[in-house]
Amino acid sequence: MKYRGLSPLQRGTFWVILMIVVGAVVGVTGPRAVQSLSDLAQVAPSKLPWVATRVIAFLSYFAITGSVVYGLLLSTKILDAIAHRPVSFALHQDLAAIGFGLAGVHVVLLGLDATVPFSFGDMLIPFIAPYRPLWVGVGQLTLYVVGVVIASFYLRRRIGQRTWRLLHYLTFLSFVGATAHGIMSGSDSGTAWAWWSYVVATALVVFLSGYRIVTGAMASRERASRPAPAPRAAPGPGSGPGVGL
């Protein structure tokens, strides 16, 4: 698909819609969130790390989901008509790195939260946490998998394209692990907004994955149905360059 870019009207419409959506979300939820944090800081300041770790956890999940979605959009070439591939690839990589960094902050904040005390070992070694060890361990393994995927970006030339692609499939495993960790160990999983966040993210990834599989199978079938090119005939005597009447 050839890059065409967005027209000035399309770009302007996109930014106007984005600002309206962001403004509506901030306007509706912002004052209530600030008031809730202010009340919590006055009544139970020790719970602020708990609130912070939940917020950071969701931001990390959204960044990892965005990286997976961007990778699928790249593989299906849907973005190629409106964005340069190097720019899209860089954003795909940056979102994964942002998600990994936020997940690291989430882990550090767990050590500051007095609600459920986590030791240094609890934060690093999977399946020994004092709180829901199985699903917290899944989250820890997911963090390590994301770290491997991010490292593969920087080692791509050394490990080769084939190995890089194989390691890149771990991105799907990291998304599944992050989703399972959030649902099964997150204290906010029972709320409507958290539940719908997981549902929408999962539906989007499943849809794009299915689309990628179908389009890939159709492309393979199309290549297989093409007739093999006819072999070139050997040049006869006197048919070489520079020979003529």
C-alpha positions as CSV (number, residue, x, y, z in Angstrom):
1,M,0.0,0.0,0.0
2,K,1.5,3.3,-1.1
3,Y,1.8,6.2,1.4
4,R,-0.6,9.0,0.6
5,G,-0.8,10.8,3.9
6,L,-3.8,12.7,5.4
7,S,-5.2,15.7,3.7
8,P,-5.1,19.0,5.7
9,L,-8.9,18.6,6.3
10,Q,-8.5,15.1,7.6
11,R,-5.6,16.1,9.9
12,G,-7.6,19.0,11.2
13,T,-10.7,16.9,11.8
14,F,-8.7,14.3,13.6
15,W,-7.1,16.8,16.0
16,V,-10.5,18.5,16.6
17,I,-12.1,15.2,17.5
18,L,-9.2,14.1,19.7
19,M,-9.3,17.4,21.6
20,I,-13.1,17.1,22.1
21,V,-12.8,13.5,23.4
22,V,-9.9,14.3,25.7
23,G,-11.6,17.5,26.9
24,A,-14.8,15.6,27.6
25,V,-13.0,12.8,29.5
26,V,-10.9,15.2,31.6
27,G,-13.9,17.5,32.2
28,V,-16.1,14.7,33.4
29,T,-13.6,12.6,35.4
30,G,-10.9,15.1,36.3
31,P,-12.7,17.1,39.1
32,R,-14.0,14.0,40.7
33,A,-10.6,12.3,40.6
34,V,-8.9,15.3,42.1
35,Q,-11.5,15.5,44.9
36,S,-11.2,11.8,45.6
37,L,-7.4,12.0,45.9
38,S,-7.6,15.1,48.1
39,D,-10.1,13.3,50.4
40,L,-7.9,10.2,50.5
41,A,-4.8,12.3,51.3
42,Q,-6.5,13.9,54.3
43,V,-8.2,10.7,55.6
44,A,-5.7,7.9,54.8
45,P,-2.4,9.3,53.3
46,S,-0.8,5.8,53.6
47,K,-3.1,4.6,50.8
48,L,-1.8,7.0,48.2
49,P,0.9,4.5,47.1
50,W,-1.9,2.0,46.5
51,V,-3.8,4.4,44.4
52,A,-0.7,5.4,42.5
53,T,0.3,1.8,41.7
54,R,-3.2,1.1,40.3
55,V,-3.1,4.1,38.1
56,I,0.4,3.3,36.8
57,A,-0.6,-0.3,36.3
58,F,-3.4,0.7,33.9
59,L,-1.2,3.2,32.1
60,S,1.3,0.4,31.6
61,Y,-1.4,-2.0,30.3
62,F,-2.7,0.6,27.9
63,A,0.8,1.3,26.5
64,I,1.5,-2.5,26.0
65,T,-1.9,-2.9,24.4
66,G,-1.2,0.1,22.1
67,S,2.2,-1.5,21.1
68,V,0.5,-4.8,20.2
69,V,-2.2,-3.0,18.3
70,Y,0.3,-0.9,16.4
71,G,2.3,-4.0,15.6
72,L,-0.7,-5.7,14.1
73,L,-1.6,-2.6,12.1
74,L,1.9,-2.6,10.8
75,S,1.8,-6.3,9.8
76,T,-1.5,-5.8,8.0
77,K,-0.2,-2.7,6.3
78,I,-3.3,-0.8,7.3
79,L,-1.3,2.2,8.4
80,D,1.0,2.4,5.3
81,A,-1.5,4.7,3.4
82,I,-1.5,7.4,6.1
83,A,1.9,7.1,7.9
84,H,5.5,6.4,7.0
85,R,6.5,2.8,8.0
86,P,9.6,3.9,9.9
87,V,7.5,6.4,12.0
88,S,4.9,3.7,12.7
89,F,7.6,1.2,13.7
90,A,9.3,3.7,16.0
91,L,6.0,4.4,17.7
92,H,5.4,0.7,18.1
93,Q,8.8,0.3,19.7
94,D,8.3,3.4,21.9
95,L,5.0,2.2,23.2
96,A,6.5,-1.1,24.3
97,A,9.3,0.7,26.1
98,I,6.9,3.1,27.8
99,G,4.7,0.1,29.0
100,F,7.8,-1.6,30.3
101,G,9.0,1.5,32.2
102,L,5.6,2.1,33.7
103,A,5.4,-1.6,34.8
104,G,8.7,-1.1,36.5
105,V,7.3,1.9,38.4
106,H,4.3,-0.2,39.3
107,V,6.6,-2.8,40.8
108,V,8.6,-0.1,42.8
109,L,5.3,1.4,44.1
110,L,4.3,-2.0,45.4
111,G,7.3,-1.9,47.7
112,L,6.0,1.4,49.1
113,D,2.5,0.3,49.6
114,A,1.8,-0.7,53.2
115,T,-1.6,-2.4,52.4
116,V,0.2,-5.6,51.3
117,P,3.9,-5.5,52.1
118,F,6.1,-6.7,49.3
119,S,9.8,-7.5,50.0
120,F,12.5,-7.0,47.3
121,G,12.5,-10.7,46.6
122,D,8.7,-10.8,46.4
123,M,8.8,-8.1,43.7
124,L,11.5,-9.9,41.6
125,I,10.8,-13.7,42.0
126,P,7.6,-15.0,40.5
127,F,5.0,-16.9,42.4
128,I,6.2,-16.1,46.0
129,A,4.3,-12.8,46.5
130,P,2.2,-12.5,49.7
131,Y,-0.9,-11.5,47.6
132,R,-2.4,-13.8,45.0
133,P,1.0,-15.3,44.2
134,L,-0.1,-17.2,41.0
135,W,-1.5,-14.1,39.2
136,V,1.1,-11.7,40.5
137,G,3.7,-14.2,39.3
138,V,2.1,-14.2,35.8
139,G,2.5,-10.4,35.8
140,Q,6.1,-10.7,36.8
141,L,6.8,-13.1,34.0
142,T,5.0,-10.8,31.6
143,L,7.3,-8.0,32.6
144,Y,10.3,-10.1,31.8
145,V,8.8,-11.2,28.5
146,V,8.3,-7.5,27.5
147,G,11.9,-6.8,28.5
148,V,13.1,-9.6,26.1
149,V,10.9,-8.2,23.3
150,I,12.3,-4.6,23.8
151,A,15.9,-5.9,23.9
152,S,15.3,-7.7,20.6
153,F,14.6,-4.3,19.0
154,Y,18.1,-3.1,19.8
155,L,19.7,-6.5,18.9
156,R,17.9,-7.0,15.7
157,R,20.9,-6.7,13.5
158,R,22.9,-9.1,15.6
159,I,20.3,-11.8,16.1
160,G,18.9,-11.7,12.5
161,Q,15.5,-11.0,11.1
162,R,14.2,-14.6,11.5
163,T,15.1,-14.8,15.2
164,W,13.8,-11.2,15.8
165,R,10.4,-12.2,14.3
166,L,10.2,-15.4,16.4
167,L,10.9,-13.3,19.5
168,H,8.4,-10.8,18.4
169,Y,5.6,-13.3,18.7
170,L,6.2,-13.1,22.5
171,T,4.3,-9.8,22.3
172,F,1.0,-11.7,22.1
173,L,2.1,-13.7,25.1
174,S,2.8,-10.5,27.0
175,F,-0.6,-9.1,26.2
176,V,-2.3,-12.3,27.4
177,G,-0.2,-12.3,30.6
178,A,-0.9,-8.6,31.3
179,T,-4.6,-9.0,30.8
180,A,-4.8,-12.1,33.0
181,H,-2.7,-10.4,35.6
182,G,-4.9,-7.3,35.6
183,I,-8.1,-9.2,35.8
184,M,-7.2,-11.8,38.4
185,S,-4.9,-9.8,40.7
186,G,-6.2,-6.2,40.2
187,S,-8.3,-4.8,42.9
188,D,-10.2,-2.7,40.4
189,S,-11.2,-5.6,38.1
190,G,-14.8,-5.6,39.4
191,T,-15.4,-2.0,38.4
192,A,-17.2,-1.4,35.2
193,W,-14.6,0.9,33.6
194,A,-11.8,-1.6,34.3
195,W,-13.8,-4.5,33.0
196,W,-14.6,-2.7,29.8
197,S,-11.0,-1.6,29.4
198,Y,-10.0,-5.3,29.3
199,V,-12.9,-6.2,27.1
200,V,-12.2,-3.5,24.5
201,A,-8.5,-4.1,24.5
202,T,-8.9,-7.9,24.1
203,A,-11.6,-7.5,21.4
204,L,-9.4,-5.2,19.4
205,V,-6.3,-7.5,19.6
206,V,-8.4,-10.6,18.7
207,F,-10.0,-8.8,15.7
208,L,-6.7,-7.5,14.3
209,S,-5.0,-10.9,14.9
210,G,-7.9,-12.7,13.0
211,Y,-7.7,-10.1,10.2
212,R,-3.9,-10.6,10.0
213,I,-4.3,-14.4,9.8
214,V,-7.0,-14.2,7.1
215,T,-5.2,-11.7,4.9
216,G,-2.0,-13.6,5.3
217,A,-3.7,-16.9,4.2
218,M,-5.3,-15.2,1.2
219,A,-2.0,-13.7,0.1
220,S,-0.3,-17.1,0.4
221,R,-3.1,-18.7,-1.6
222,E,-2.8,-16.0,-4.2
223,R,1.0,-16.5,-4.5
224,A,0.6,-20.3,-4.8
225,S,-2.0,-20.0,-7.6
226,R,0.2,-17.8,-9.8
227,P,1.7,-19.7,-12.7
228,A,5.4,-20.2,-12.6
229,P,7.3,-17.8,-14.9
230,A,8.4,-19.4,-18.1
231,P,12.1,-20.1,-18.4
232,R,14.0,-17.7,-20.7
233,A,15.2,-19.2,-23.9
234,A,18.9,-19.4,-24.4
235,P,20.1,-16.7,-26.9
236,G,20.9,-18.0,-30.3
237,P,23.9,-17.3,-32.5
238,G,24.2,-13.7,-33.5
239,S,21.6,-12.5,-31.0
240,G,24.0,-11.0,-28.6
241,P,24.2,-7.2,-27.9
242,G,25.8,-5.2,-30.6
243,V,25.1,-7.8,-33.4
244,G,22.7,-6.8,-36.1
245,L,22.3,-5.9,-39.7
